[in-house]
Amino acid sequence: MNANERILDMAEQLFAERGPARTSLRAITAAAEVNLASVHYYFGSKAGLIKAVFERRIKPMNAERLRRLEQLHQRHGEIIPLESLIEAFIAPALGLSRDPKHGGEYFIRILGRTYTDPSSPLEAYLQELHKDVAERFRTAFQSALPQLDHDELYWRLHFLVGTLAYCMSGSGTMRLIASSRLHNDTDTQQLVHRLAVFLRGGLTAATVPHPEQPHVS
């Protein structure tokens, strides 16, 4: 493993344990057994290293999402079967969260720290990393769900992403809320299928009129 990869691996692990703000470059270089100049050579700065940690995991995940989406368009045309569309979006993310060789728990913990900190300077950067995927999948979901207006589709996709993030966080919290019968060794494809079925139900549910606000005299 070269110095570049060692730095990224150690940064990912330490960021997950302490958070990027509380992790010094000296701690990372000591763990990676490289000198401080190596970080500046490969990444320019600590900010550049943090971005590289995210890019290393998010870019391949999103590339796989788009590859699956393109395959579905070639097979089905503009309107893709909803469950297949859902699986194309969620499967790469769930696979990443359950693969220790490609981030796994460490990377998901970093994402969790970032998304729960509304002041994180990385928020805009992460949105930019996801921009192309978000736009292309939103268009595909709109074609698959023509009965939903723009606002309703926005909220349902918002809930879809939230549910996916919850499932990516691991089975520990899931067991606390659901039951102790959930297994750590659940096959990833089985989890993808179960989640896709659940999300399809939410996306296709009948639209309920928003209750009127009570009149205040």
Backbone hydrogen bonds, N-H to C=O, Kabsch-Sander energy under -0.5 kcal/mol:
donor,donor_aa,acceptor,acceptor_aa,energy
6,R,2,N,-2.2
7,I,3,A,-2.6
8,L,4,N,-2.0
9,D,5,E,-2.7
10,M,6,R,-2.5
11,A,7,I,-2.6
12,E,8,L,-2.5
13,Q,9,D,-2.1
14,L,10,M,-2.7
15,F,11,A,-3.0
16,A,12,E,-1.9
17,E,13,Q,-1.6
18,R,14,L,-2.8
19,G,14,L,-0.6
19,G,15,F,-1.8
22,R,19,G,-0.7
23,T,20,P,-1.1
24,S,22,R,-0.6
28,I,24,S,-1.7
29,T,25,L,-2.9
30,A,26,R,-2.2
31,A,27,A,-2.0
32,A,28,I,-2.4
33,E,29,T,-0.9
34,V,29,T,-2.3
38,S,35,N,-1.5
39,V,35,N,-0.6
39,V,36,L,-0.7
40,H,36,L,-1.3
41,Y,37,A,-2.2
42,Y,38,S,-2.5
43,F,39,V,-3.0
44,G,39,V,-0.7
44,G,40,H,-0.8
45,S,43,F,-0.9
49,L,45,S,-1.9
50,I,46,K,-2.7
51,K,47,A,-2.2
52,A,48,G,-2.0
53,V,49,L,-2.1
54,F,50,I,-1.6
55,E,51,K,-2.9
56,R,52,A,-2.2
57,R,53,V,-0.7
57,R,54,F,-0.8
58,I,54,F,-3.0
59,K,55,E,-1.7
61,M,57,R,-1.4
62,N,58,I,-2.7
63,A,59,K,-2.3
64,E,60,P,-2.1
65,R,61,M,-1.9
66,L,62,N,-2.4
67,R,63,A,-2.1
68,R,64,E,-2.3
69,L,65,R,-2.4
70,E,66,L,-2.5
71,Q,67,R,-2.1
72,L,68,R,-2.2
73,H,69,L,-2.2
74,Q,70,E,-2.3
75,R,71,Q,-1.7
76,H,72,L,-2.9
77,G,73,H,-2.3
80,I,78,E,-0.8
85,L,81,P,-2.1
86,I,82,L,-2.7
87,E,83,E,-2.4
88,A,84,S,-2.0
89,F,85,L,-1.3
89,F,86,I,-0.5
90,I,86,I,-2.6
91,A,87,E,-2.5
93,A,89,F,-0.5
94,L,90,I,-2.6
95,G,91,A,-2.6
96,L,92,P,-2.0
97,S,93,A,-2.1
98,R,94,L,-1.1
99,D,96,L,-1.4
102,H,99,D,-1.7
103,G,100,P,-0.8
104,G,96,L,-1.0
104,G,99,D,-0.8
104,G,102,H,-0.6
106,Y,103,G,-1.1
107,F,103,G,-1.0
108,I,104,G,-2.0
109,R,105,E,-2.2
110,I,106,Y,-1.7
111,L,107,F,-2.4
112,G,108,I,-2.5
113,R,109,R,-2.2
114,T,110,I,-2.1
115,Y,111,L,-2.8
116,T,112,G,-1.6
117,D,114,T,-1.0
120,S,117,D,-2.2
123,E,120,S,-1.5
126,L,122,L,-2.9
127,Q,123,E,-2.1
128,E,124,A,-1.8
129,L,125,Y,-2.0
130,H,126,L,-1.7
131,K,127,Q,-0.7
131,K,128,E,-0.7
134,A,130,H,-3.0
135,E,131,K,-2.4
136,R,132,D,-2.3
137,F,133,V,-2.6
138,R,134,A,-2.1
139,T,135,E,-1.9
140,A,136,R,-1.7
141,F,137,F,-2.9
142,Q,138,R,-2.2
143,S,139,T,-1.8
144,A,140,A,-1.9
145,L,141,F,-1.6
148,L,145,L,-1.8
153,L,149,D,-2.6
154,Y,150,H,-2.3
155,W,151,D,-2.2
156,R,152,E,-2.1
157,L,153,L,-2.5
158,H,154,Y,-2.2
159,F,155,W,-2.2
160,L,156,R,-2.0
161,V,157,L,-2.5
162,G,158,H,-1.9
163,T,159,F,-2.5
164,L,160,L,-2.4
165,A,161,V,-2.5
166,Y,162,G,-2.0
167,C,163,T,-2.2
168,M,164,L,-2.3
169,S,165,A,-1.2
170,G,167,C,-1.1
174,M,170,G,-0.8
175,R,171,S,-2.5
176,L,172,G,-1.5
177,I,173,T,-1.7
178,A,174,M,-3.0
182,L,179,S,-1.0
186,T,183,H,-1.1
191,L,187,D,-2.3
192,V,188,T,-2.6
193,H,189,Q,-2.4
194,R,190,Q,-2.6
195,L,191,L,-2.6
196,A,192,V,-2.6
197,V,193,H,-2.3
198,F,194,R,-2.0
199,L,195,L,-2.9
200,R,196,A,-2.4
201,G,197,V,-1.6
202,G,198,F,-1.4
203,L,199,L,-2.7
204,T,200,R,-1.9
205,A,202,G,-0.6
217,S,215,H,-0.6
